[in-house]
């Protein structure tokens, strides 16, 4: 059993910065080395958490001190550097989405299996105890037979004022969110959230994950740079209907609504699990409301689950970690949702 898990980090964008902030100075995990090719001047307030800093990704990948690498790079680079990390004997945690093509992810899994390494996808909110508390509330109130899910997550990342409902600001391709070559767009940036949240409850009440073959329709609003600015996806599995929505131009409800034979459920503020979550139940016109709070650092909790999984040499990850089958299927869904020609 490892006493200390040593991390390497590739990239220093928002995702990597949040990841670094989840570390303390006296825990059983530490950052051995971080590499960024463009933002080394911004490390000054985090140096106490990082042993070494480099401007070469290869230094991290080749380091003999590193056990696992966090891939915090733009979407188009996930596969390339994940593969290099695995080939050099490192476990990997990849910022969502793990890959933009299921063939890429399959290749990573084949390499990891040959080298007895693990591939994790960073969807941290799953590790929050409030998720399990929500499920317990639904069970306690005898919700069993799911009919419909509406899950939407997104925010106005473009910004700018609107005049008579018309936004003057235009997206620019030098912003990764709006760059086709970097696999920007609403689906690849935040589409994983409605998919994953829907999957949590769909799996709980149907014992299956959502499947790309369940897709029956989609809508994509395409911006001037050629990426989707807002998108909807419609699925049907047996008698259950699922509607997903994500956006880069509107502040959506960031909620999930479910209809059961036993009543209706609305859960709000799900992307802010550390703040107050409100759960509203309508059971045959009997209205109940629950509020949940927690100050748990969900990235730290997720890292601890990874450490535990590696020490136990788990073949298949248990919830809250995202198992490789679910990641693979989610990639297929996102790929079909984002594909403007499909």
C-alpha positions in Angstrom: 0.0 0.0 0.0 1.4 3.4 -1.0 1.8 5.9 1.8 1.9 8.9 -0.5 0.4 9.3 -4.0 2.6 11.6 -6.1 0.9 13.6 -8.8 2.1 15.2 -11.9 0.0 17.9 -13.5 -0.2 19.0 -17.2 -1.5 22.5 -17.9 -2.5 25.4 -15.7 -5.9 26.4 -16.8 -9.0 26.8 -14.5 -9.4 23.0 -14.1 -5.8 22.5 -13.0 -5.9 25.5 -10.7 -9.0 24.1 -8.9 -7.3 20.7 -8.7 -4.2 22.2 -7.1 -6.4 24.0 -4.5 -7.7 20.7 -3.3 -4.3 19.7 -1.9 -3.1 20.4 1.6 0.5 20.5 2.9 0.2 17.5 5.2 -1.9 14.9 3.4 -1.1 11.5 1.9 -1.1 13.0 -1.7 1.2 15.6 -3.0 2.1 17.4 -6.3 5.5 16.3 -7.4 5.7 18.3 -10.6 3.5 20.7 -12.7 4.1 21.7 -16.2 2.7 24.6 -18.2 4.0 26.0 -21.4 2.5 29.5 -21.0 1.5 30.4 -17.5 4.4 29.8 -15.2 4.3 33.3 -13.9 0.9 32.6 -12.3 2.2 29.9 -9.9 3.5 32.2 -7.2 0.5 31.7 -4.9 0.5 27.9 -5.2 4.2 27.1 -5.0 3.9 25.8 -1.5 1.8 23.0 -2.9 4.1 22.0 -5.8 7.5 20.5 -5.4 8.8 21.2 -9.0 7.7 23.4 -11.8 8.6 22.9 -15.5 7.7 24.4 -18.9 7.9 20.9 -20.6 5.1 18.4 -20.5 7.7 15.7 -21.1 9.3 16.4 -17.8 6.1 15.4 -16.0 5.5 12.4 -18.2 9.1 11.1 -17.8 9.4 11.8 -14.1 10.3 8.7 -12.0 8.8 10.3 -8.9 5.2 10.6 -10.4 2.6 7.9 -9.9 -0.4 9.5 -11.6 -0.8 12.5 -13.9 -3.7 14.9 -14.1 -4.4 15.9 -17.7 -5.7 19.4 -17.4 -5.2 20.4 -21.1 -7.7 21.5 -23.8 -10.0 18.8 -25.1 -8.1 18.3 -28.3 -4.9 17.3 -26.4 -6.5 14.8 -23.9 -5.8 11.7 -26.0 -2.3 12.6 -27.1 -0.9 13.3 -23.6 -3.0 10.6 -21.9 -1.4 8.1 -24.2 2.1 9.3 -23.6 1.5 9.2 -19.8 0.3 5.6 -20.0 3.1 4.5 -22.3 5.5 5.9 -19.6 3.9 3.9 -16.8 1.6 6.5 -15.2 -2.0 6.2 -14.1 -4.0 9.1 -15.4 -6.9 11.4 -14.3 -8.3 13.2 -17.3 -10.3 16.3 -17.1 -13.8 15.8 -18.7 -14.4 14.8 -21.4 -11.7 12.1 -21.3 -11.6 11.9 -25.1 -13.6 13.3 -28.0 -13.8 9.9 -29.8 -14.7 6.5 -28.5 -11.8 4.9 -30.5 -9.3 7.1 -28.8 -10.7 6.1 -25.4 -10.6 2.4 -26.4 -7.0 2.8 -27.3 -6.2 4.3 -23.9 -7.9 1.4 -22.2 -6.0 -1.2 -24.2 -2.7 0.4 -23.3 -3.7 0.7 -19.6 -4.7 -2.9 -19.4 -1.4 -4.1 -20.9 0.5 -2.0 -18.4 -1.8 -2.6 -15.4 -2.6 1.1 -15.2 -5.8 3.0 -14.5 -7.7 5.6 -16.4 -9.9 8.0 -14.4 -12.2 10.7 -15.7 -12.6 13.9 -13.6 -16.3 14.4 -12.9 -15.9 15.3 -9.3 -19.4 16.2 -8.1 -20.3 12.5 -8.1 -18.2 12.1 -4.9 -20.4 14.6 -2.9 -22.4 12.9 -0.1 -25.4 15.0 -1.0 -25.9 12.9 -4.1 -26.4 9.8 -2.0 -28.6 11.8 0.5 -30.8 12.8 -2.4 -31.2 9.2 -3.4 -32.1 8.2 0.2 -34.8 11.0 0.2 -36.3 9.6 -2.9 -36.3 6.1 -1.5 -37.8 7.2 1.8 -40.7 8.8 -0.1 -41.2 5.6 -2.2 -40.2 6.9 -5.6 -39.7 3.9 -7.8 -41.2 4.1 -11.3 -39.3 6.7 -13.5 -41.2 8.2 -16.4 -39.2 11.3 -17.5 -36.0 13.2 -16.8 -35.2 16.8 -17.7 -31.6 17.8 -17.0 -30.0 21.1 -17.9 -26.7 22.7 -17.1 -25.1 25.8 -18.6 -24.1 29.4 -18.2 -23.5 32.5 -20.2 -19.8 32.1 -20.9 -20.0 34.6 -23.8 -21.1 37.6 -21.8 -21.8 41.0 -23.1 -24.9 43.2 -23.0 -28.0 42.6 -25.0 -29.9 45.4 -26.7 -33.5 44.6 -27.5 -32.7 40.9 -27.0 -29.8 41.0 -29.4 -26.2 40.4 -28.1 -23.6 42.6 -29.7 -20.6 40.6 -28.4 -19.4 37.9 -30.8 -17.5 34.7 -29.9 -13.8 34.6 -30.8 -11.9 31.5 -32.0 -8.9 32.3 -29.8 -11.1 31.4 -26.8 -11.0 27.6 -26.4 -14.8 27.5 -25.6 -15.6 28.8 -29.1 -12.7 27.2 -31.1 -13.7 24.2 -33.3 -10.1 22.9 -33.5 -10.0 22.7 -29.7 -13.4 20.9 -29.6 -15.1 23.8 -28.0 -18.8 24.4 -27.9 -21.5 23.8 -25.3 -21.7 20.0 -25.7 -18.0 19.4 -25.2 -17.6 21.9 -22.4 -20.6 21.3 -20.2 -22.7 18.6 -21.9 -21.2 16.0 -19.6 -23.1 17.5 -16.7 -26.7 16.9 -17.8 -25.6 13.5 -19.2 -23.9 12.4 -15.9 -26.6 13.7 -13.6 -29.3 12.0 -15.7 -27.3 8.8 -15.6 -27.0 8.8 -11.8 -30.8 8.7 -11.4 -31.5 6.7 -14.6 -29.1 4.0 -13.4 -30.5 4.0 -9.9 -34.1 3.5 -11.1 -33.5 1.5 -14.3 -30.3 -0.4 -13.6 -28.8 0.7 -16.9 -26.8 3.6 -18.2 -28.0 5.9 -21.0 -27.0 4.6 -24.4 -26.2 6.5 -27.6 -28.7 4.3 -29.3 -31.4 5.8 -27.2 -31.0 9.2 -29.0 -34.1 10.1 -31.0 -33.5 13.8 -31.8 -31.3 16.8 -31.1 -31.1 20.6 -31.6 -27.9 22.6 -32.0 -27.7 26.4 -32.2 -24.5 27.1 -34.1 -22.5 30.3 -33.5 -20.4 32.3 -35.9 -17.2 30.3 -35.1 -18.8 27.0 -36.0 -19.4 25.5 -32.6 -22.7 24.9 -30.9 -23.6 27.7 -28.5 -26.7 25.9 -27.0 -27.8 22.3 -27.6 -30.6 20.0 -26.6 -30.7 16.2 -26.8 -33.7 13.9 -26.6 -33.5 10.2 -25.7 -36.0 7.5 -25.0 -35.4 4.2 -23.3 -38.3 1.9 -23.1 -41.0 4.1 -21.5 -38.6 6.7 -20.0 -38.1 10.0 -21.8 -34.9 12.1 -21.3 -34.3 15.7 -22.3 -30.9 17.2 -21.9 -29.8 20.8 -22.4 -26.5 22.7 -22.2 -25.5 26.3 -23.1 -22.7 28.8 -23.4 -25.0 31.8 -24.0 -27.7 31.4 -21.3 -27.8 30.8 -17.6 -29.8 27.7 -17.4 -31.5 26.3 -14.2 -28.6 23.9 -13.5 -31.2 21.5 -12.2 -32.8 18.1 -12.8 -36.5 17.4 -12.9 -38.0 13.9 -12.8 -41.4 12.6 -13.2 -42.3 9.3 -11.5 -45.6 7.4 -11.4 -45.5 8.3 -7.7 -45.0 12.1 -8.2 -42.6 14.8 -9.3 -39.1 15.8 -8.2 -37.1 19.0 -8.8 -33.5 19.3 -7.6 -31.9 22.7 -8.0 -28.4 24.2 -7.7 -26.7 20.8 -8.5 -23.5 22.3 -9.8 -22.9 24.0 -6.5 -23.0 20.9 -4.3 -21.1 22.6 -1.5 -23.9 25.2 -1.2 -27.5 24.8 -0.5 -29.4 22.3 -2.6 -33.2 22.4 -2.6 -35.2 19.2 -3.3 -38.9 19.7 -4.0 -41.3 16.7 -4.1 -44.8 16.7 -5.3 -46.5 13.4 -4.1 -50.1 13.5 -5.3 -50.4 17.2 -4.5 -48.6 16.7 -1.2 -45.6 19.1 -1.3 -42.3 18.4 0.6 -39.1 20.4 0.5 -35.6 19.4 1.7 -32.5 21.5 1.9 -29.0 20.1 2.0 -25.7 21.8 2.9 -22.1 20.6 3.0 -18.7 22.3 2.8 -16.9 19.2 1.6 -14.2 19.8 -1.0 -15.4 17.4 -3.8 -12.1 17.3 -5.7 -10.3 16.2 -2.5 -12.9 13.6 -1.9 -12.6 12.4 -5.5 -8.8 12.2 -5.1 -9.2 10.1 -2.0 -11.5 7.7 -3.8 -8.8 7.3 -6.5 -6.1 6.7 -3.9 -8.3 4.0 -2.3 -9.0 2.4 -5.7 -5.3 2.3 -6.6 -4.3 0.8 -3.3 -7.1 -1.8 -3.6 -6.1 -2.5 -7.2 -9.8 -2.4 -8.2 -10.5 -3.8 -11.6 -13.8 -1.9 -12.0 -14.3 1.4 -10.2 -17.2 1.8 -7.9 -19.4 4.9 -7.6 -18.6 7.7 -7.2 -15.7 7.1 -9.6 -16.8 7.0 -13.2 -16.2 3.4 -14.5 -14.6 3.1 -17.9 -17.8 1.6 -19.5 -19.8 4.7 -18.5 -17.1 7.0 -19.7 -17.0 5.2 -23.1 -20.8 5.4 -23.5 -20.8 9.1 -22.4 -18.2 9.9 -25.1 -20.5 8.2 -27.7 -23.4 10.3 -26.6 -21.5 13.5 -26.6 -20.0 12.7 -29.9 -23.4 12.1 -31.5 -24.9 15.1 -29.8 -22.1 17.4 -31.0 -21.8 16.0 -34.6 -23.6 18.5 -36.8 -23.8 16.0 -39.6 -25.3 13.1 -37.7 
